[in-house]
Amino acid sequence: MKAETVNGWANRATWLVSLNLQNEESMYRAMVAFMESYEGSDPYRDFIRENGLDSAETAEGVSFSDPALNLEELNEMLRELI
């Protein structure tokens, strides 16, 4: 059985995290600034750690470190900012 996607994202958790990060202007600007000088291979995790979001959650209760997150998609989201 094929996994169901949510609004083009791998799952609900990944969609909600991306939505929260991209829809808050200050967070969006922080991601763009971070990516302008980023040289690593795992931008999502590094951004979350650098900004102290390891134990934070979205308003819907999804952790920014949730094991269900599709890290490949979130890394690509960050890479597309620059």
N, C-alpha and C positions, 0 to 999 in steps of 0.2 A: 504494500500500500504506500502511495506517495504521501509525504508529509504535506500538510496544508500550510500555505504561506499566509501572511497577514500584510495587506497593503504593499506587496512586493518584497517584504522582508521574510526571513526564514521562519520566524515565529513571533508570537505576541511580545515576548520579553525584549527581543532585539528591536522590534518596531517601536515600542514604548521608550526605550532608552534613546534610540536615535531621534525620536520625536522631541523628547525632553531636551536633549543636547542642542538640537538645531533650532528650536523655537524660542529659546531664551536668548535675547540679543547678547547679553554679557558672556554667556557660555559660548555662543557661536564665535564671538570675537576672540575669546580666549583660545578656542580651538584653531582658528586661523593663525593667530600669532604663534601658537605652539608649533604648528606645521610648517611655518615659514623657515624655521631653523632646525627642524627635526631630521635626524639622520639614522634613526634606528629602524628596526623591522617590525615592531609591534606598537604602533602609535596609539591605539585605543587604550591598552593597558597602561602604557607610560603616561598618557594624558590623565587618566583617572587617578593614578598614583600621585602624580605631580600636583594635582588640584585637590587632593584630600577627599576624593569621592569613593574610596575603597569600600567604606561601610555605609555610604549614603544610598538613598532610594529615590525613585521617582515618586510623584504624588500618588501614583497608582500602586505603590508598594513593591516595585521591581528594583532589586539591588543592581547598582552599576557594576557589581562583580558577580552577578547571577551566573551559575554554571550553564544555564540554558542559552546564554547569549551566543550568537554566531559572531565570533571574533573576526573572522575573515570579512564579513560584511561591514562590521563597524570600522575595521582598519581601512577598508576601501572608502567608506564614507569620509573619513578624515583625510585620506590621500587626495580625494576629489576636491577638497577645499582650496588647494593651491594649483 
